[in-house]
Amino acid sequence: MKILSGNYAPTTGTLAIRGEEVAFADTTAALNAGVAIIYQELHLIPEMTVAENIYLGQLPHKGGVVNRSLLNYEAGLQLKHLGLDVDPQTPLKYLSIGQWQMVEIAKALARNARIIAFDEPTSSLSAREIENLFRVIRELRQEGRTILYVSHRMEEIFALSDAITVFKDGRYVRTFTDMQQVNHDQLVQAMVGRELGDIYHWQPRQYGPERLRLDSVKAPGVRTPISLSVRSGEIVGLFGLVGAGRSELMKGLFGGTRITDGQVSIDGERVDIQKPAHAIRAGMMLCPEDRKAEGIIPVHSVRDNINISARRKFIRAGCLINDGWESSNADHHIRSLNIKTPGPEQLIMNLSGGNQQKAILGRWLSEDMKVILLDEPTRGIDVGGKTRDL
């Protein structure tokens, strides 16, 4: 994907489009060649209008003045093409994540992209938004556009694909060209190198005393009181579609929003969590759904992102940070969680989404946490990674 988009140059081999060899010096060259990437983390500007986002970098203008009428008209045509009933003059921040996805596609079409690659596009979409996205992708295919669809979700791959190519650890594994001759188990085995039965297994567990208790808890976005009990060593799953309130409940428990009613107890003692610092002191951590906005510090290294919450452990002489201890802790979690990075000093924003997620897990594993809140923790992580790391 990085090579196709012009971000990276290939070290070996060639790239050909319509039979002609091409070499992209940068992302602009790839866009001009008709290649567009719809990334998992959308590259849009919330404060700008829908139309401005679609035509950013190619706004119609004359004499240095943007032609707003033409801009909104052209954007409206792109939105109509995708079946998105949105005023092009609406600020993007007022749209849902599914509508953002459509705007990103409209942006690609506005550049006349003939090759469109989708990178884990459904990770934050509701069932209805996924259905709409699949409709659009099928229509783009019927128009003769080439579609690359990257996903770890088996049902999506089988629903959309005419052929499947499997990669593992940066290496080509195999290609399935006859969709009638491949099944779910074969595909998973090609991805992880093991039989499906070796991956998913449940064993009886011994649980300790009650660790977390919620009594009639309500928070912004949680419309009905929630009561539940979690014992030490127990995993309790919260299930629901996007917008059902599961993420909102976790944010409330961690202090991202305020608990509006009810009682939260840890180890039998009531806790009053008004901000994240209170939750951390009480021994509760959150791995958020939106890791880019709420989980990582993009311009800091992998080492810093792992150590940031546990930094007080690495202080000596009252104020000096022991770099050796920090490096040792980061190296330990990079190895144990199999974080793919050139080194601990690599900026975390350069890692894949799945490896960013694992770095966040490493951050909280550096702490002595009693309660771990995981909100869509496997977003962007492959089948093998889900089993190995979680």
Contacts in CASP RR format, 6 or more apart in sequence:
PFRMAT RR
TARGET T0000
AUTHOR 0000-0000-0000
METHOD contacts of the structure
MODEL  1
MKILSGNYAPTTGTLAIRGEEVAFADTTAALNAGVAIIYQELHLIPEMTV
AENIYLGQLPHKGGVVNRSLLNYEAGLQLKHLGLDVDPQTPLKYLSIGQW
QMVEIAKALARNARIIAFDEPTSSLSAREIENLFRVIRELRQEGRTILYV
SHRMEEIFALSDAITVFKDGRYVRTFTDMQQVNHDQLVQAMVGRELGDIY
HWQPRQYGPERLRLDSVKAPGVRTPISLSVRSGEIVGLFGLVGAGRSELM
KGLFGGTRITDGQVSIDGERVDIQKPAHAIRAGMMLCPEDRKAEGIIPVH
SVRDNINISARRKFIRAGCLINDGWESSNADHHIRSLNIKTPGPEQLIMN
LSGGNQQKAILGRWLSEDMKVILLDEPTRGIDVGGKTRDL
1 37 0 8 1.000
1 117 0 8 1.000
1 119 0 8 1.000
1 148 0 8 1.000
1 150 0 8 1.000
2 8 0 8 1.000
3 9 0 8 1.000
3 10 0 8 1.000
3 15 0 8 1.000
3 24 0 8 1.000
4 15 0 8 1.000
4 30 0 8 1.000
4 35 0 8 1.000
4 37 0 8 1.000
4 115 0 8 1.000
4 117 0 8 1.000
4 148 0 8 1.000
5 24 0 8 1.000
5 27 0 8 1.000
5 30 0 8 1.000
5 35 0 8 1.000
5 37 0 8 1.000
5 117 0 8 1.000
6 24 0 8 1.000
6 25 0 8 1.000
6 26 0 8 1.000
6 27 0 8 1.000
6 29 0 8 1.000
6 30 0 8 1.000
7 27 0 8 1.000
9 23 0 8 1.000
9 24 0 8 1.000
14 21 0 8 1.000
15 21 0 8 1.000
15 22 0 8 1.000
15 23 0 8 1.000
15 24 0 8 1.000
16 22 0 8 1.000
17 33 0 8 1.000
17 35 0 8 1.000
17 115 0 8 1.000
22 33 0 8 1.000
24 30 0 8 1.000
24 33 0 8 1.000
24 35 0 8 1.000
31 111 0 8 1.000
31 113 0 8 1.000
34 111 0 8 1.000
34 112 0 8 1.000
34 113 0 8 1.000
34 114 0 8 1.000
34 115 0 8 1.000
35 113 0 8 1.000
35 114 0 8 1.000
35 115 0 8 1.000
35 117 0 8 1.000
36 107 0 8 1.000
36 108 0 8 1.000
36 111 0 8 1.000
36 113 0 8 1.000
36 115 0 8 1.000
36 116 0 8 1.000
36 117 0 8 1.000
37 116 0 8 1.000
37 117 0 8 1.000
37 119 0 8 1.000
38 101 0 8 1.000
38 104 0 8 1.000
38 105 0 8 1.000
38 108 0 8 1.000
38 116 0 8 1.000
38 117 0 8 1.000
38 118 0 8 1.000
38 119 0 8 1.000
38 121 0 8 1.000
39 119 0 8 1.000
40 119 0 8 1.000
40 120 0 8 1.000
40 121 0 8 1.000
40 123 0 8 1.000
40 353 0 8 1.000
40 380 0 8 1.000
41 292 0 8 1.000
41 353 0 8 1.000
42 97 0 8 1.000
42 100 0 8 1.000
42 101 0 8 1.000
42 104 0 8 1.000
43 104 0 8 1.000
44 53 0 8 1.000
44 92 0 8 1.000
44 100 0 8 1.000
44 103 0 8 1.000
44 104 0 8 1.000
44 107 0 8 1.000
45 52 0 8 1.000
45 53 0 8 1.000
45 56 0 8 1.000
45 92 0 8 1.000
46 91 0 8 1.000
46 92 0 8 1.000
46 93 0 8 1.000
47 91 0 8 1.000
47 92 0 8 1.000
47 93 0 8 1.000
48 56 0 8 1.000
48 91 0 8 1.000
48 92 0 8 1.000
49 88 0 8 1.000
49 89 0 8 1.000
49 90 0 8 1.000
49 91 0 8 1.000
49 92 0 8 1.000
50 75 0 8 1.000
50 79 0 8 1.000
50 86 0 8 1.000
50 87 0 8 1.000
50 88 0 8 1.000
50 89 0 8 1.000
50 90 0 8 1.000
50 91 0 8 1.000
50 92 0 8 1.000
50 95 0 8 1.000
50 103 0 8 1.000
51 71 0 8 1.000
51 72 0 8 1.000
51 74 0 8 1.000
51 75 0 8 1.000
51 76 0 8 1.000
51 88 0 8 1.000
51 89 0 8 1.000
52 59 0 8 1.000
52 71 0 8 1.000
53 92 0 8 1.000
53 103 0 8 1.000
53 107 0 8 1.000
54 75 0 8 1.000
54 78 0 8 1.000
54 88 0 8 1.000
54 103 0 8 1.000
54 106 0 8 1.000
54 107 0 8 1.000
54 110 0 8 1.000
55 71 0 8 1.000
55 74 0 8 1.000
55 75 0 8 1.000
55 107 0 8 1.000
55 110 0 8 1.000
56 107 0 8 1.000
58 110 0 8 1.000
58 111 0 8 1.000
59 66 0 8 1.000
59 71 0 8 1.000
60 66 0 8 1.000
60 67 0 8 1.000
60 70 0 8 1.000
60 71 0 8 1.000
60 74 0 8 1.000
61 67 0 8 1.000
71 88 0 8 1.000
72 88 0 8 1.000
72 89 0 8 1.000
74 110 0 8 1.000
75 88 0 8 1.000
75 106 0 8 1.000
75 110 0 8 1.000
76 88 0 8 1.000
78 106 0 8 1.000
78 109 0 8 1.000
78 110 0 8 1.000
79 85 0 8 1.000
79 86 0 8 1.000
79 88 0 8 1.000
79 102 0 8 1.000
79 106 0 8 1.000
81 106 0 8 1.000
81 109 0 8 1.000
82 102 0 8 1.000
82 105 0 8 1.000
82 106 0 8 1.000
82 109 0 8 1.000
82 136 0 8 1.000
83 102 0 8 1.000
83 136 0 8 1.000
84 99 0 8 1.000
84 102 0 8 1.000
84 103 0 8 1.000
84 106 0 8 1.000
86 95 0 8 1.000
86 99 0 8 1.000
92 100 0 8 1.000
92 103 0 8 1.000
95 103 0 8 1.000
96 129 0 8 1.000
97 124 0 8 1.000
97 125 0 8 1.000
97 129 0 8 1.000
97 242 0 8 1.000
98 124 0 8 1.000
98 125 0 8 1.000
98 126 0 8 1.000
98 129 0 8 1.000
98 132 0 8 1.000
98 133 0 8 1.000
101 121 0 8 1.000
101 125 0 8 1.000
101 129 0 8 1.000
101 133 0 8 1.000
102 132 0 8 1.000
102 133 0 8 1.000
102 136 0 8 1.000
105 116 0 8 1.000
105 136 0 8 1.000
105 140 0 8 1.000
108 116 0 8 1.000
113 145 0 8 1.000
114 144 0 8 1.000
114 145 0 8 1.000
114 146 0 8 1.000
115 145 0 8 1.000
115 146 0 8 1.000
115 148 0 8 1.000
116 140 0 8 1.000
116 145 0 8 1.000
116 146 0 8 1.000
116 147 0 8 1.000
116 148 0 8 1.000
117 147 0 8 1.000
117 148 0 8 1.000
117 149 0 8 1.000
117 150 0 8 1.000
118 137 0 8 1.000
118 147 0 8 1.000
118 148 0 8 1.000
118 149 0 8 1.000
118 150 0 8 1.000
118 151 0 8 1.000
119 150 0 8 1.000
120 150 0 8 1.000
120 151 0 8 1.000
120 152 0 8 1.000
120 379 0 8 1.000
120 380 0 8 1.000
121 133 0 8 1.000
121 149 0 8 1.000
121 151 0 8 1.000
122 129 0 8 1.000
122 130 0 8 1.000
122 133 0 8 1.000
122 151 0 8 1.000
122 153 0 8 1.000
122 156 0 8 1.000
123 376 0 8 1.000
123 379 0 8 1.000
123 380 0 8 1.000
124 242 0 8 1.000
124 289 0 8 1.000
124 290 0 8 1.000
124 376 0 8 1.000
124 379 0 8 1.000
125 133 0 8 1.000
125 242 0 8 1.000
126 241 0 8 1.000
126 242 0 8 1.000
126 243 0 8 1.000
127 241 0 8 1.000
129 242 0 8 1.000
130 156 0 8 1.000
134 156 0 8 1.000
134 159 0 8 1.000
134 160 0 8 1.000
137 147 0 8 1.000
137 149 0 8 1.000
137 160 0 8 1.000
138 160 0 8 1.000
140 147 0 8 1.000
141 147 0 8 1.000
147 160 0 8 1.000
149 156 0 8 1.000
149 157 0 8 1.000
149 160 0 8 1.000
149 161 0 8 1.000
151 157 0 8 1.000
152 191 0 8 1.000
152 380 0 8 1.000
152 381 0 8 1.000
152 382 0 8 1.000
152 383 0 8 1.000
154 184 0 8 1.000
154 187 0 8 1.000
154 188 0 8 1.000
157 164 0 8 1.000
157 187 0 8 1.000
158 179 0 8 1.000
158 184 0 8 1.000
161 179 0 8 1.000
162 179 0 8 1.000
163 175 0 8 1.000
163 176 0 8 1.000
163 177 0 8 1.000
163 179 0 8 1.000
164 175 0 8 1.000
164 176 0 8 1.000
164 179 0 8 1.000
164 182 0 8 1.000
164 187 0 8 1.000
165 172 0 8 1.000
165 174 0 8 1.000
165 175 0 8 1.000
165 176 0 8 1.000
166 172 0 8 1.000
166 173 0 8 1.000
166 174 0 8 1.000
166 175 0 8 1.000
166 176 0 8 1.000
166 187 0 8 1.000
166 190 0 8 1.000
166 191 0 8 1.000
167 173 0 8 1.000
168 190 0 8 1.000
168 191 0 8 1.000
168 192 0 8 1.000
168 193 0 8 1.000
169 340 0 8 1.000
173 190 0 8 1.000
173 191 0 8 1.000
174 190 0 8 1.000
176 182 0 8 1.000
176 186 0 8 1.000
176 187 0 8 1.000
184 196 0 8 1.000
185 195 0 8 1.000
185 196 0 8 1.000
188 196 0 8 1.000
188 199 0 8 1.000
188 383 0 8 1.000
189 195 0 8 1.000
189 196 0 8 1.000
191 382 0 8 1.000
191 383 0 8 1.000
191 384 0 8 1.000
192 199 0 8 1.000
192 382 0 8 1.000
192 383 0 8 1.000
192 384 0 8 1.000
192 385 0 8 1.000
192 387 0 8 1.000
199 383 0 8 1.000
199 384 0 8 1.000
199 387 0 8 1.000
200 387 0 8 1.000
205 233 0 8 1.000
205 234 0 8 1.000
207 231 0 8 1.000
207 232 0 8 1.000
207 233 0 8 1.000
207 234 0 8 1.000
208 231 0 8 1.000
208 232 0 8 1.000
208 233 0 8 1.000
208 234 0 8 1.000
209 231 0 8 1.000
209 232 0 8 1.000
209 267 0 8 1.000
210 229 0 8 1.000
210 230 0 8 1.000
210 231 0 8 1.000
210 232 0 8 1.000
210 267 0 8 1.000
210 268 0 8 1.000
211 230 0 8 1.000
211 231 0 8 1.000
211 232 0 8 1.000
211 233 0 8 1.000
211 234 0 8 1.000
211 266 0 8 1.000
211 267 0 8 1.000
211 370 0 8 1.000
211 371 0 8 1.000
212 229 0 8 1.000
212 230 0 8 1.000
212 264 0 8 1.000
212 265 0 8 1.000
212 266 0 8 1.000
212 284 0 8 1.000
212 370 0 8 1.000
212 371 0 8 1.000
213 228 0 8 1.000
213 229 0 8 1.000
213 230 0 8 1.000
213 263 0 8 1.000
213 264 0 8 1.000
213 265 0 8 1.000
213 266 0 8 1.000
213 268 0 8 1.000
214 226 0 8 1.000
214 227 0 8 1.000
214 228 0 8 1.000
214 229 0 8 1.000
214 253 0 8 1.000
214 262 0 8 1.000
214 263 0 8 1.000
214 264 0 8 1.000
215 227 0 8 1.000
215 262 0 8 1.000
215 263 0 8 1.000
215 264 0 8 1.000
215 265 0 8 1.000
216 225 0 8 1.000
216 226 0 8 1.000
216 227 0 8 1.000
216 261 0 8 1.000
216 262 0 8 1.000
216 263 0 8 1.000
217 225 0 8 1.000
217 226 0 8 1.000
217 227 0 8 1.000
217 249 0 8 1.000
217 253 0 8 1.000
217 259 0 8 1.000
217 261 0 8 1.000
217 262 0 8 1.000
217 263 0 8 1.000
217 264 0 8 1.000
218 224 0 8 1.000
218 225 0 8 1.000
218 226 0 8 1.000
218 259 0 8 1.000
218 260 0 8 1.000
218 261 0 8 1.000
218 262 0 8 1.000
219 248 0 8 1.000
219 249 0 8 1.000
219 251 0 8 1.000
219 252 0 8 1.000
219 253 0 8 1.000
219 257 0 8 1.000
219 258 0 8 1.000
219 259 0 8 1.000
219 260 0 8 1.000
220 248 0 8 1.000
220 252 0 8 1.000
220 257 0 8 1.000
220 258 0 8 1.000
220 260 0 8 1.000
221 245 0 8 1.000
221 248 0 8 1.000
222 245 0 8 1.000
222 248 0 8 1.000
222 249 0 8 1.000
223 245 0 8 1.000
225 261 0 8 1.000
225 262 0 8 1.000
226 249 0 8 1.000
228 236 0 8 1.000
230 236 0 8 1.000
230 371 0 8 1.000
238 246 0 8 1.000
238 249 0 8 1.000
238 250 0 8 1.000
239 246 0 8 1.000
240 246 0 8 1.000
246 375 0 8 1.000
247 289 0 8 1.000
247 375 0 8 1.000
247 376 0 8 1.000
248 257 0 8 1.000
250 286 0 8 1.000
250 288 0 8 1.000
250 373 0 8 1.000
250 375 0 8 1.000
251 257 0 8 1.000
251 286 0 8 1.000
251 288 0 8 1.000
252 258 0 8 1.000
252 259 0 8 1.000
252 273 0 8 1.000
253 259 0 8 1.000
253 264 0 8 1.000
253 273 0 8 1.000
253 279 0 8 1.000
253 284 0 8 1.000
253 286 0 8 1.000
253 373 0 8 1.000
254 273 0 8 1.000
254 276 0 8 1.000
254 279 0 8 1.000
254 284 0 8 1.000
254 285 0 8 1.000
254 286 0 8 1.000
254 373 0 8 1.000
255 273 0 8 1.000
255 274 0 8 1.000
255 275 0 8 1.000
255 276 0 8 1.000
255 278 0 8 1.000
255 279 0 8 1.000
256 275 0 8 1.000
256 276 0 8 1.000
258 274 0 8 1.000
259 273 0 8 1.000
263 270 0 8 1.000
264 270 0 8 1.000
264 271 0 8 1.000
264 273 0 8 1.000
265 271 0 8 1.000
266 282 0 8 1.000
266 283 0 8 1.000
266 284 0 8 1.000
266 370 0 8 1.000
266 371 0 8 1.000
267 370 0 8 1.000
271 278 0 8 1.000
271 282 0 8 1.000
272 278 0 8 1.000
273 279 0 8 1.000
273 282 0 8 1.000
273 284 0 8 1.000
276 286 0 8 1.000
279 285 0 8 1.000
279 286 0 8 1.000
280 309 0 8 1.000
280 367 0 8 1.000
282 370 0 8 1.000
283 367 0 8 1.000
283 368 0 8 1.000
283 369 0 8 1.000
283 370 0 8 1.000
283 371 0 8 1.000
284 369 0 8 1.000
284 370 0 8 1.000
284 371 0 8 1.000
284 372 0 8 1.000
284 373 0 8 1.000
285 364 0 8 1.000
285 367 0 8 1.000
285 369 0 8 1.000
285 371 0 8 1.000
285 372 0 8 1.000
285 373 0 8 1.000
286 373 0 8 1.000
286 375 0 8 1.000
287 295 0 8 1.000
287 357 0 8 1.000
287 360 0 8 1.000
287 361 0 8 1.000
287 364 0 8 1.000
287 372 0 8 1.000
287 373 0 8 1.000
287 374 0 8 1.000
287 375 0 8 1.000
287 377 0 8 1.000
288 294 0 8 1.000
288 295 0 8 1.000
288 360 0 8 1.000
288 375 0 8 1.000
289 375 0 8 1.000
289 376 0 8 1.000
289 379 0 8 1.000
291 353 0 8 1.000
291 356 0 8 1.000
291 357 0 8 1.000
291 360 0 8 1.000
291 379 0 8 1.000
292 298 0 8 1.000
292 356 0 8 1.000
295 360 0 8 1.000
296 305 0 8 1.000
296 348 0 8 1.000
296 349 0 8 1.000
296 356 0 8 1.000
296 359 0 8 1.000
296 360 0 8 1.000
297 304 0 8 1.000
297 305 0 8 1.000
297 308 0 8 1.000
297 348 0 8 1.000
298 347 0 8 1.000
298 348 0 8 1.000
298 349 0 8 1.000
299 347 0 8 1.000
299 349 0 8 1.000
300 308 0 8 1.000
300 347 0 8 1.000
300 348 0 8 1.000
301 344 0 8 1.000
301 345 0 8 1.000
301 346 0 8 1.000
301 347 0 8 1.000
301 348 0 8 1.000
302 330 0 8 1.000
302 334 0 8 1.000
302 339 0 8 1.000
302 341 0 8 1.000
302 343 0 8 1.000
302 344 0 8 1.000
302 345 0 8 1.000
302 346 0 8 1.000
302 347 0 8 1.000
302 348 0 8 1.000
302 351 0 8 1.000
302 359 0 8 1.000
303 326 0 8 1.000
303 327 0 8 1.000
303 330 0 8 1.000
303 344 0 8 1.000
303 345 0 8 1.000
305 348 0 8 1.000
305 359 0 8 1.000
305 360 0 8 1.000
305 363 0 8 1.000
306 329 0 8 1.000
306 330 0 8 1.000
306 333 0 8 1.000
306 334 0 8 1.000
306 344 0 8 1.000
306 359 0 8 1.000
306 362 0 8 1.000
306 363 0 8 1.000
306 366 0 8 1.000
307 314 0 8 1.000
307 326 0 8 1.000
307 329 0 8 1.000
307 330 0 8 1.000
307 363 0 8 1.000
307 366 0 8 1.000
308 363 0 8 1.000
309 363 0 8 1.000
309 364 0 8 1.000
309 366 0 8 1.000
309 367 0 8 1.000
310 329 0 8 1.000
310 363 0 8 1.000
310 366 0 8 1.000
310 367 0 8 1.000
311 321 0 8 1.000
311 326 0 8 1.000
313 325 0 8 1.000
313 366 0 8 1.000
314 321 0 8 1.000
314 322 0 8 1.000
314 324 0 8 1.000
314 325 0 8 1.000
314 326 0 8 1.000
314 329 0 8 1.000
315 321 0 8 1.000
315 322 0 8 1.000
316 322 0 8 1.000
327 344 0 8 1.000
329 366 0 8 1.000
330 344 0 8 1.000
331 344 0 8 1.000
333 339 0 8 1.000
333 359 0 8 1.000
333 361 0 8 1.000
333 362 0 8 1.000
333 365 0 8 1.000
333 366 0 8 1.000
334 341 0 8 1.000
334 343 0 8 1.000
334 344 0 8 1.000
337 358 0 8 1.000
337 359 0 8 1.000
337 361 0 8 1.000
337 362 0 8 1.000
337 389 0 8 1.000
338 358 0 8 1.000
338 385 0 8 1.000
338 388 0 8 1.000
338 389 0 8 1.000
339 351 0 8 1.000
339 355 0 8 1.000
339 358 0 8 1.000
339 359 0 8 1.000
340 351 0 8 1.000
340 352 0 8 1.000
340 355 0 8 1.000
341 351 0 8 1.000
341 355 0 8 1.000
348 356 0 8 1.000
348 359 0 8 1.000
351 359 0 8 1.000
352 380 0 8 1.000
353 379 0 8 1.000
353 380 0 8 1.000
354 379 0 8 1.000
354 380 0 8 1.000
354 381 0 8 1.000
357 377 0 8 1.000
357 378 0 8 1.000
357 379 0 8 1.000
357 380 0 8 1.000
357 381 0 8 1.000
358 381 0 8 1.000
358 389 0 8 1.000
361 377 0 8 1.000
361 389 0 8 1.000
361 390 0 8 1.000
364 372 0 8 1.000
374 390 0 8 1.000
377 390 0 8 1.000
378 385 0 8 1.000
378 386 0 8 1.000
378 390 0 8 1.000
381 389 0 8 1.000
381 390 0 8 1.000
END
